[in-house]
Amino acid sequence: MAAKEISPNKKLIYFTLVFLVVYLLPFSNIRVLNALQEAFFMLADYAHEHVLLCLVPAFFIAGAITVFINQQAVIKYLGPKANKLLSYS
């Protein structure tokens, strides 16, 4: 399914709104600076945990699947000519 293209006018409105928010944000306020810093710390923490707890095991599982399961067996059940009832059950 193809993604819908955003019209140029909507893109301009979105960019303008983001620019105005960033332009009008009071960076001299210590609470704003602390909030932004904490947001980036939380983002970094999430990225570290996501990589360790989700991506590494997913890559190991994908590697195990490619090693231990024959490609033709997968195509038999999930390929374009597979029985839909059998594939989705």
C-alpha positions as CSV (number, residue, x, y, z in Angstrom):
1,M,0.0,0.0,0.0
2,A,1.5,3.3,-1.1
3,A,1.7,6.2,1.3
4,K,-0.3,9.3,0.5
5,E,1.7,12.2,-0.7
6,I,1.4,15.4,1.4
7,S,0.5,18.4,-0.6
8,P,3.1,21.2,-0.9
9,N,0.8,23.6,0.9
10,K,0.4,21.3,3.9
11,K,4.2,20.8,4.0
12,L,4.7,24.6,4.1
13,I,2.2,24.9,6.9
14,Y,3.9,22.1,8.9
15,F,7.4,23.6,8.4
16,T,6.1,27.1,9.3
17,L,4.4,25.8,12.5
18,V,7.6,23.9,13.6
19,F,9.7,26.9,12.9
20,L,7.4,29.2,14.9
21,V,7.4,26.8,17.9
22,V,11.2,26.6,17.8
23,Y,11.6,30.4,17.3
24,L,9.2,31.3,20.1
25,L,10.4,28.7,22.6
26,P,12.1,30.6,25.5
27,F,15.5,28.9,25.5
28,S,16.7,31.4,28.2
29,N,14.3,29.8,30.7
30,I,16.0,27.2,32.8
31,R,12.9,24.9,32.9
32,V,12.8,24.8,29.1
33,L,16.5,23.9,28.9
34,N,16.2,21.2,31.6
35,A,13.1,19.8,29.8
36,L,14.9,19.6,26.5
37,Q,18.0,18.1,28.0
38,E,16.0,15.5,29.9
39,A,14.0,14.7,26.7
40,F,17.3,13.9,24.9
41,F,18.5,11.8,27.8
42,M,15.3,9.8,27.7
43,L,15.6,9.4,23.9
44,A,19.2,8.1,24.3
45,D,18.2,5.8,27.1
46,Y,15.3,4.4,25.0
47,A,17.6,3.9,22.0
48,H,20.1,2.0,24.1
49,E,17.5,-0.3,25.7
50,H,15.7,-0.8,22.4
51,V,18.9,-1.9,20.7
52,L,19.9,-4.3,23.5
53,L,16.5,-5.7,24.4
54,C,14.7,-5.8,21.0
55,L,17.0,-5.6,18.0
56,V,19.8,-7.9,19.0
57,P,17.4,-10.8,19.9
58,A,15.5,-10.2,16.7
59,F,18.6,-10.5,14.6
60,F,19.5,-13.7,16.4
61,I,16.1,-15.1,15.8
62,A,16.2,-14.1,12.1
63,G,19.6,-15.7,11.8
64,A,18.4,-18.9,13.4
65,I,15.4,-19.0,11.1
66,T,17.5,-18.6,8.0
67,V,19.9,-21.4,9.2
68,F,17.5,-23.9,10.5
69,I,14.4,-23.5,8.3
70,N,14.5,-24.3,4.6
71,Q,13.5,-21.5,2.3
72,Q,11.3,-23.7,0.2
73,A,9.3,-24.7,3.3
74,V,8.6,-21.0,4.0
75,I,7.7,-20.3,0.4
76,K,5.3,-23.4,0.5
77,Y,3.3,-21.9,3.3
78,L,3.8,-18.1,2.8
79,G,4.5,-17.8,-0.9
80,P,2.2,-16.3,-3.5
81,K,0.7,-19.6,-4.5
82,A,0.2,-20.8,-0.9
83,N,-3.3,-21.8,0.3
84,K,-4.6,-18.6,2.1
85,L,-6.5,-20.6,4.8
86,L,-3.4,-22.6,5.6
87,S,-1.1,-19.5,5.6
88,Y,-3.2,-17.4,8.0
89,S,-4.1,-20.2,10.4
